[in-house]
Amino acid sequence: MESLEQIKARIESAVAGARLAIIPNESPANQPSLLIDSAHALAIAKFLRDDSQLRLDHCSNVTGVDWLDAELTEKIKVKKLVEGVEKEIEEVKKTKRPGYLEVVYHLYSMALKHGPMILRQRTADRDAQNIVTSLTSIWRGAEFQEREVFDLYGVIFDGHPDLRRILMWDGFKDFPMRKDYVEPDDYEYEPTPHDEVLAKAKQHQAQEVKS
C-alpha cells in the first residue's frame, strides 16, 4: 500500500477543499493516522473505497477517543535585550487547548489484501458541536460501531441511518466512556449485584433510609 503521505496527496488532488493532516503515533506500533474534515468525509471515504490502488473496502473497527481540555507547553526562541545586547533566549509558551472527541476508523482492502489505514474525524468540542459525518453509507459495517461510539462517547453521527443507543438503555444519562464520567452510586438497576457493586448498593440504600 502507498505511504500515508502519498495517499494524502492524492486525496487532496481528488477532493477539492478537503482538509487533511497526518497524526503521528509515538507508540511502538508507530501507526500514523489521517485526520480528515467532516465536511468532506463522505467524498474522502468514497475515494478510499473506490480508488483502484487502494480499494479500502472493509472497515474493521470504529472507536472513540475523548480528549479533555489541556494546557500545552512549547519552547520558543525570542529575541530580547539583555544588558543592552540583543540575544536570542528560550521561553516556555503555555496555551490552552479545548477538549474534543475523535472517531477512529481502521480500514482494510479485502480485494488487494493490504491495510490497515487509520482514519480520524474530530469534533469541534465535547458539548454542542460534537458532530461528525457518518461513514455507514460507505462502509456498511460501521453502522453498529458508530452507534456504540454515540452511546458511550456522545458523538453525533450526521447521516447515520439509525442513530440510537446500543448498549445503554434509552433513559440512561451521560456517556460512560468519557474521561470525566462519574459513575452513580445507585446500583439498584443491577440485577445481580456483587462485590464492589453490592457494597455500593448497600451504602446507597442505607443513605436513603437515613434521609
VOBA-1610 file (N, C-alpha, C; in pm, whole numbers, padded with zeros to 5 digits, always signed):
BEGIN
Met+00084-00119+00000Met+00000+00000+00000Met+00087+00125+00000Glu+00039+00231-00060Glu+00113+00357-00064Glu+00136+00412+00077Ser+00231+00502+00090Ser+00253+00568+00218Ser+00138+00663+00247Leu+00123+00698+00373Leu+00014+00788+00411Leu+00033+00926+00346Glu+00157+00967+00329Glu+00184+01095+00263Glu+00136+01093+00117Gln+00159+00980+00049Gln+00114+00968-00090Gln-00039+00965-00099Ile-00101+00892-00007Ile-00248+00886-00005Ile-00306+01024+00021Lys-00248+01094+00116Lys-00295+01229+00149Lys-00287+01319+00026Ala-00176+01315-00044Ala-00158+01399-00162Ala-00259+01366-00270Arg-00289+01239-00289Arg-00384+01201-00392Arg-00527+01238-00354Ile-00559+01231-00225Ile-00692+01276-00181Ile-00708+01425-00206Glu-00605+01501-00173Glu-00611+01647-00191Glu-00631+01683-00338Ser-00576+01603-00426Ser-00594+01626-00570Ser-00734+01586-00616Ala-00789+01481-00555Ala-00917+01428-00599Ala-01037+01495-00535Val-01023+01543-00411Val-01135+01602-00337Val-01104+01748-00309Ala-01165+01835-00389Ala-01137+01979-00377Ala-01180+02031-00241Gly-01091+02107-00177Gly-01123+02171-00050Gly-01104+02084+00072Ala-01068+01958+00054Ala-01050+01868+00168Ala-00935+01915+00256Arg-00957+01909+00386Arg-00853+01946+00483Arg-00807+01819+00555Leu-00679+01787+00541Leu-00625+01663+00597Leu-00497+01691+00674Ala-00470+01607+00770Ala-00345+01617+00846Ala-00303+01478+00889Ile-00173+01453+00883Ile-00120+01325+00929Ile-00087+01337+01078Ile-00146+01247+01157Ile-00125+01247+01301Ile-00022+01139+01335Pro+00094+01177+01387Pro+00196+01076+01419Pro+00155+00990+01537Asn+00218+00877+01550Asn+00193+00785+01661Asn+00327+00746+01720Glu+00351+00785+01844Glu+00481+00760+01906Glu+00488+00626+01980Ser+00381+00547+01970Ser+00381+00417+02036Ser+00469+00319+01959Pro+00501+00203+02018Pro+00583+00104+01946Pro+00521+00061+01813Ala+00386+00065+01804Ala+00322+00025+01678Ala+00355+00122+01565Asn+00375+00249+01600Asn+00412+00352+01504Asn+00319+00353+01383Gln+00189+00361+01410Gln+00091+00366+01303Gln+00030+00506+01296Pro+00082+00592+01209Pro+00023+00725+01196Pro-00117+00715+01136Ser-00196+00818+01155Ser-00333+00817+01105Ser-00360+00945+01028Leu-00469+00944+00953Leu-00504+01057+00868Leu-00628+01124+00924Leu-00613+01248+00970Leu-00726+01326+01020Leu-00793+01396+00903Ile-00925+01378+00889Ile-00999+01438+00779Ile-01107+01531+00834Asp-01145+01630+00755Asp-01252+01720+00798Asp-01387+01657+00765Ser-01482+01676+00854Ser-01612+01610+00840Ser-01690+01660+00719Ala-01664+01783+00677Ala-01738+01837+00562Ala-01710+01759+00435His-01591+01702+00424His-01554+01627+00305His-01537+01477+00334Ala-01584+01434+00451Ala-01558+01297+00494Ala-01617+01193+00399Leu-01739+01215+00352Leu-01801+01118+00263Leu-01726+01106+00131Ala-01686+01220+00074Ala-01613+01218-00052Ala-01477+01151-00035Ile-01412+01176+00079Ile-01282+01114+00105Ile-01298+00963+00123Ala-01399+00923+00200Ala-01422+00781+00223Ala-01454+00709+00093Lys-01533+00772+00009Lys-01567+00710-00120Lys-01441+00693-00207Phe-01354+00793-00203Phe-01227+00782-00278Phe-01145+00665-00226Leu-01134+00652-00094Leu-01054+00545-00036Leu-01111+00407-00071Arg-01243+00398-00077Arg-01305+00270-00109Arg-01293+00236-00258Asp-01310+00336-00344Asp-01323+00309-00488Asp-01194+00323-00567Asp-01093+00391-00512Asp-00968+00410-00585Asp-00905+00275-00618Ser-00862+00258-00741Ser-00812+00128-00787Ser-00685+00084-00716Gln-00605+00179-00664Gln-00481+00143-00596Gln-00502+00113-00448Leu-00616+00158-00395Leu-00641+00142-00252Leu-00747+00036-00223Arg-00866+00054-00282Arg-00976-00042-00265Arg-00997-00076-00116Leu-01002+00026-00032Leu-01024+00003+00112Leu-01172-00024+00134Asp-01208-00149+00116Asp-01348-00187+00110Asp-01403-00242+00241His-01320-00249+00344His-01364-00309+00471His-01325-00221+00589Cys-01424-00183+00668Cys-01399-00109+00793Cys-01409-00209+00907Ser-01295-00243+00965Ser-01293-00349+01067Ser-01329-00299+01205Asn-01304-00171+01231Asn-01320-00123+01367Asn-01347+00027+01368Val-01438+00070+01455Val-01466+00212+01477Val-01461+00236+01628Thr-01377+00327+01672Thr-01362+00353+01815Thr-01370+00503+01842Gly-01392+00538+01968Gly-01395+00677+02009Gly-01277+00710+02099Val-01239+00836+02101Val-01134+00885+02190Val-01181+01017+02249Asp-01166+01032+02379Asp-01207+01154+02449Asp-01082+01233+02489Trp-01072+01355+02438Trp-00959+01443+02472Trp-01013+01558+02557Leu-00972+01560+02683Leu-01015+01666+02774Leu-00942+01796+02745Asp-00992+01906+02803Asp-00919+02033+02796Asp-00778+02010+02848Ala-00682+02074+02786Ala-00543+02052+02827Ala-00463+02181+02814Glu-00358+02191+02895Glu-00264+02304+02885Glu-00139+02251+02814Leu-00109+02309+02701Leu+00006+02266+02623Leu+00124+02360+02646Thr+00243+02306+02653Thr+00363+02387+02669Thr+00458+02361+02553Glu+00519+02466+02504Glu+00619+02452+02399Glu+00730+02553+02423Lys+00850+02517+02383Lys+00964+02608+02398Lys+00982+02686+02269Ile+00987+02817+02284Ile+01005+02904+02168Ile+01127+02995+02190Lys+01187+03037+02080Lys+01302+03127+02089Lys+01258+03269+02054Val+01292+03364+02141Val+01256+03504+02121Val+01382+03591+02136Lys+01379+03705+02072Lys+01491+03798+02083Lys+01459+03905+02186Lys+01549+03923+02283Lys+01530+04022+02388Lys+01661+04094+02416Leu+01645+04214+02470Leu+01763+04289+02510Leu+01808+04243+02647Val+01932+04197+02656Val+01990+04155+02782Val+02114+04239+02808Glu+02104+04329+02906Glu+02214+04422+02939Glu+02255+04502+02816Gly+02153+04546+02742Gly+02178+04629+02626Gly+02215+04555+02499Val+02223+04424+02507Val+02260+04343+02390Val+02143+04253+02351Glu+02111+04256+02223Glu+02001+04171+02177Glu+02048+04025+02170Lys+01976+03940+02242Lys+02011+03799+02244Lys+01887+03714+02218Glu+01910+03596+02165Glu+01801+03501+02143Glu+01795+03407+02263Ile+01681+03411+02333Ile+01666+03328+02452Ile+01545+03235+02434Glu+01544+03133+02515Glu+01436+03033+02507Glu+01334+03058+02617Glu+01207+03061+02579Glu+01098+03079+02675Glu+00997+02966+02659Val+00921+02945+02765Val+00815+02844+02762Val+00682+02913+02738Lys+00614+02872+02633Lys+00483+02928+02599Lys+00375+02828+02635Lys+00274+02874+02710Lys+00164+02788+02751Lys+00035+02831+02680Thr-00034+02734+02624Thr-00162+02761+02559Thr-00265+02659+02605Lys-00390+02701+02608Lys-00497+02611+02647Lys-00561+02550+02522Arg-00575+02419+02522Arg-00639+02350+02411Arg-00775+02297+02455Pro-00883+02346+02394Pro-01016+02295+02431Pro-01029+02147+02400Gly-01109+02077+02477Gly-01128+01935+02456Gly-01210+01905+02331Tyr-01201+01782+02284Tyr-01277+01739+02168Tyr-01289+01587+02171Leu-01371+01534+02084Leu-01388+01390+02069Leu-01339+01348+01931Glu-01288+01227+01922Glu-01242+01174+01793Glu-01309+01040+01766Val-01329+01014+01638Val-01375+00884+01593Val-01267+00826+01503Val-01225+00703+01530Val-01113+00641+01461Val-01162+00517+01385Tyr-01133+00514+01255Tyr-01173+00403+01168Tyr-01049+00326+01123His-01054+00193+01130His-00947+00108+01079His-00995+00044+00949Leu-00925+00074+00841Leu-00968+00032+00707Leu-00871-00069+00646Tyr-00930-00166+00577Tyr-00851-00269+00508Tyr-00906-00287+00366Ser-00823-00344+00282Ser-00868-00385+00149Ser-00874-00537+00146Met-00995-00590+00137Met-01010-00734+00121Met-00971-00775-00021Ala-00994-00683-00115Ala-00966-00713-00256Ala-00815-00718-00283Leu-00741-00622-00225Leu-00597-00613-00253Leu-00511-00664-00140Lys-00575-00704-00030Lys-00503-00765+00084Lys-00399-00672+00145His-00440-00550+00176His-00349-00461+00248His-00425-00377+00351Gly-00350-00313+00436Gly-00404-00232+00545Gly-00331-00266+00675Pro-00365-00202+00786Pro-00474-00106+00793Pro-00431+00035+00756Met-00530+00113+00717Met-00515+00258+00712Met-00607+00314+00820Ile-00555+00407+00897Ile-00631+00460+01011Ile-00679+00601+00979Leu-00809+00618+00989Leu-00876+00743+00953Leu-00938+00803+01078Arg-00931+00935+01090Arg-00988+01003+01206Arg-01082+01116+01164Gln-01189+01132+01243Gln-01270+01253+01237Gln-01269+01315+01377Arg-01277+01447+01383Arg-01266+01517+01511Arg-01381+01616+01527Thr-01443+01618+01646Thr-01550+01714+01672Thr-01490+01850+01708Ala-01572+01953+01699Ala-01525+02087+01735Ala-01507+02102+01886Asp-01591+02034+01963Asp-01578+02037+02109Asp-01643+01912+02167Arg-01657+01909+02300Arg-01716+01793+02367Arg-01861+01818+02406Asp-01919+01929+02358Asp-02053+01966+02403Asp-02148+01985+02285Ala-02175+02110+02250Ala-02278+02139+02149Ala-02234+02105+02007Gln-02103+02105+01983Gln-02054+02080+01847Gln-01984+01944+01837Asn-02047+01844+01896Asn-01990+01709+01898Asn-02043+01626+01781Ile-02030+01680+01659Ile-02088+01619+01540Ile-01980+01584+01439Val-01991+01464+01382Val-01908+01424+01268Val-02001+01362+01163Thr-01944+01327+01050Thr-02023+01266+00942Thr-02021+01114+00953Ser-02138+01053+00946Ser-02145+00907+00945Ser-02086+00853+00815Leu-02007+00747+00827Leu-01948+00682+00710Leu-02015+00547+00682Thr-02130+00525+00743Thr-02201+00399+00725Thr-02243+00377+00580Ser-02275+00484+00508Ser-02316+00467+00369Ser-02201+00421+00279Ile-02077+00438+00326Ile-01960+00391+00251Ile-01919+00251+00298Trp-01914+00234+00430Trp-01879+00104+00488Trp-01994+00059+00576Arg-02075-00032+00527Arg-02196-00074+00598Arg-02166-00130+00735Gly-02049-00190+00751Gly-02012-00248+00879Gly-01989-00147+00989Ala-01986-00018+00955Ala-01964+00086+01056Ala-02091+00120+01132Glu-02205+00071+01087Glu-02333+00115+01146Glu-02341+00090+01296Phe-02326-00033+01339Phe-02337-00064+01482Phe-02223-00001+01562Gln-02105+00006+01501Gln-01990+00060+01574Gln-02002+00211+01594Glu-02057+00282+01495Glu-02083+00425+01515Glu-02190+00444+01623Arg-02288+00355+01626Arg-02388+00363+01733Arg-02324+00345+01870Glu-02227+00256+01879Glu-02158+00234+02005Glu-02081+00358+02049Val-02014+00425+01954Val-01942+00548+01986Val-02040+00657+02027Phe-02154+00665+01961Phe-02260+00758+02000Phe-02306+00730+02142Asp-02329+00603+02173Asp-02381+00561+02302Asp-02284+00591+02415Leu-02157+00559+02396Leu-02059+00564+02504Leu-01981+00694+02512Tyr-01972+00769+02400Tyr-01897+00894+02399Tyr-01983+01017+02371Gly-02101+00997+02314Gly-02189+01110+02284Gly-02160+01179+02153Val-02089+01114+02062Val-02063+01173+01930Val-02189+01157+01844Ile-02232+01266+01782Ile-02347+01263+01692Ile-02297+01237+01550Phe-02350+01132+01486Phe-02310+01097+01350Phe-02416+01146+01252Asp-02386+01256+01186Asp-02479+01313+01089Asp-02494+01219+00970Gly-02619+01182+00939Gly-02645+01095+00827Gly-02651+00947+00862His-02637+00913+00990His-02647+00772+01029His-02791+00725+01011Pro-02812+00603+00960Pro-02948+00559+00931Pro-03032+00521+01053Asp-02968+00497+01168Asp-03045+00450+01284Asp-02968+00483+01412Leu-02948+00611+01438Leu-02863+00652+01550Leu-02940+00649+01682Arg-02915+00545+01758Arg-02976+00529+01890Arg-02883+00444+01976Arg-02908+00446+02106Arg-02822+00370+02197Arg-02823+00222+02161Ile-02708+00158+02187Ile-02695+00017+02152Ile-02656-00069+02272Leu-02592-00009+02374Leu-02554-00082+02494Leu-02632-00034+02616Met-02645+00097+02631Met-02720+00153+02743Met-02866+00171+02702Trp-02954+00182+02801Trp-03096+00197+02772Trp-03129+00342+02738Asp-03246+00362+02680Asp-03282+00494+02626Asp-03280+00604+02731Gly-03320+00574+02852Gly-03326+00678+02955Gly-03195+00703+03027Phe-03089+00635+02987Phe-02961+00650+03056Phe-02903+00788+03030Lys-02846+00847+03132Lys-02787+00980+03122Lys-02635+00968+03111Asp-02577+01061+03036Asp-02431+01073+03026Asp-02371+00963+02938Phe-02236+00963+02931Phe-02165+00876+02838Phe-02050+00806+02912Pro-02063+00676+02937Pro-01973+00605+03030Pro-01826+00601+02991Met-01791+00619+02862Met-01651+00611+02824Met-01579+00745+02824Arg-01651+00851+02858Arg-01583+00980+02867Arg-01496+00983+02993Lys-01384+01054+02983Lys-01286+01052+03091Lys-01336+01121+03217Asp-01431+01213+03204Asp-01483+01281+03322Asp-01615+01222+03370Tyr-01649+01105+03321Tyr-01774+01039+03363Tyr-01765+00999+03510Val-01869+01028+03584Val-01877+00990+03725Val-01986+00885+03738Glu-01946+00765+03778Glu-02045+00658+03788Glu-02139+00684+03906Pro-02265+00645+03892Pro-02361+00668+04001Pro-02336+00574+04117Asp-02386+00612+04235Asp-02374+00521+04348Asp-02501+00439+04367Asp-02596+00459+04276Asp-02721+00385+04282Asp-02713+00266+04187Tyr-02697+00148+04244Tyr-02685+00028+04162Tyr-02810-00059+04175Glu-02924+00003+04203Glu-03046-00075+04218Glu-03086-00143+04088Tyr-03039-00088+03975Tyr-03076-00147+03846Tyr-02995-00273+03817Glu-02888-00297+03892Glu-02804-00415+03869Glu-02880-00541+03911Pro-02911-00631+03819Pro-02993-00748+03854Pro-02923-00844+03950Thr-02792-00857+03940Thr-02718-00947+04028Thr-02597-00874+04084Pro-02617-00778+04176Pro-02504-00702+04230Pro-02406-00793+04304His-02278-00761+04292His-02175-00843+04354His-02054-00757+04388Asp-01977-00803+04484Asp-01850-00740+04523Asp-01867-00589+04545Glu-01790-00508+04472Glu-01794-00363+04492Glu-01931-00306+04460Val-01996-00362+04358Val-02129-00315+04319Val-02227-00337+04433Leu-02222-00453+04497Leu-02310-00484+04608Leu-02284-00391+04726Ala-02157-00363+04755Ala-02123-00274+04865Ala-02177-00133+04839Lys-02164-00084+04716Lys-02216+00049+04684Lys-02368+00053+04690Ala-02431-00055+04646Ala-02577-00061+04651Ala-02626-00055+04796Lys-02560-00129+04884Lys-02599-00128+05025Lys-02576+00010+05087Gln-02465+00075+05053Gln-02436+00207+05105Gln-02540+00308+05058His-02578+00299+04931His-02679+00390+04875His-02813+00369+04946Gln-02851+00242+04967Gln-02978+00212+05033Gln-02978+00263+05177Ala-02863+00250+05244Ala-02854+00299+05383Ala-02871+00451+05388Gln-02815+00522+05293Gln-02829+00668+05288Gln-02974+00708+05262Glu-03043+00629+05179Glu-03183+00658+05151Glu-03269+00641+05276Val-03238+00539+05358Val-03313+00514+05481Val-03295+00630+05579Lys-03169+00681+05588Lys-03141+00793+05678Lys-03213+00920+05637Ser-03223+00940+05505Ser-03289+01062+05457Ser-03441+01048+05464
//
